[in-house]
């Protein structure tokens, strides 16, 4: 499903600029219009594939599956409102 125009504008501004870090159970996402973080938990891992849950600052969990593909981490979010697919590139 296409994004609405305001959300598409935010996403376009973040492409190539957003920096996501994972460190000892905590994550941060910082970019031109985004600055948030929380905790994460890897719930399963096998080879290049993993499942994880990201928790926002209110403790709400969002479930993801992901796979490493070279320098990319391709992921799928399984919970609304963030249902969809994406890719992060390792720098």
C-alpha positions in Angstrom: 0.0 0.0 0.0 1.4 3.4 -0.9 2.3 5.8 1.9 0.3 9.0 2.4 2.1 12.2 1.2 3.4 13.4 4.6 4.8 10.1 5.5 6.4 9.6 2.1 8.0 13.0 2.5 9.5 12.0 5.8 10.8 8.7 4.4 12.3 10.5 1.3 14.2 12.8 3.7 15.6 9.9 5.7 16.8 7.8 2.7 20.6 7.6 2.9 20.6 9.7 6.0 19.1 7.6 8.8 21.6 5.9 11.1 20.4 3.0 13.1 22.6 1.4 15.8 22.2 -1.7 17.8 24.2 -2.1 21.0 23.8 -4.4 24.0 20.0 -4.6 23.8 19.4 -0.9 22.9 18.8 0.6 19.5 18.7 4.2 18.2 17.5 5.7 15.0 18.8 9.2 14.2 18.2 11.2 11.0 17.1 14.6 9.7 13.5 14.1 11.0 13.9 11.1 13.3 15.5 10.7 16.7 14.2 7.8 18.8 15.3 4.6 20.4 14.4 1.8 22.7 15.4 -1.7 23.4 15.5 -4.8 21.3 15.5 -8.6 21.8 16.6 -11.2 19.3 14.0 -14.0 19.7 15.6 -16.5 17.3 18.6 -16.7 14.9 19.7 -19.3 12.4 22.5 -18.6 10.0 21.8 -15.3 8.3 18.2 -15.1 9.4 16.8 -13.7 12.7 13.6 -12.7 14.4 13.6 -9.8 16.8 11.3 -7.6 18.7 11.9 -3.8 19.0 10.3 -2.1 22.0 9.5 1.6 21.8 9.8 4.0 24.7 6.4 3.0 26.0 7.3 -0.7 26.0 5.2 -1.6 23.0 6.8 -4.4 21.1 7.0 -4.7 17.3 8.0 -8.0 15.7 10.4 -8.2 12.8 12.1 -10.9 10.7 15.3 -10.2 9.0 18.0 -11.6 6.8 21.6 -10.5 6.2 22.3 -10.2 2.5 26.0 -9.1 2.0 26.1 -5.6 3.5 22.3 -5.3 3.7 19.9 -6.3 6.4 16.6 -6.9 4.7 13.7 -6.9 7.2 10.0 -7.3 7.4 7.8 -5.7 10.1 4.9 -7.8 11.1 2.9 -5.4 13.3 0.6 -2.5 12.4 1.1 0.4 11.9 4.6 -0.5 10.7 3.7 -3.5 8.6 6.0 -3.6 5.5 9.5 -4.4 4.2 12.7 -2.4 4.2 16.5 -2.6 4.0 19.3 -1.2 6.0 22.8 -1.0 4.5 25.8 -1.5 6.8 28.3 1.4 6.5 
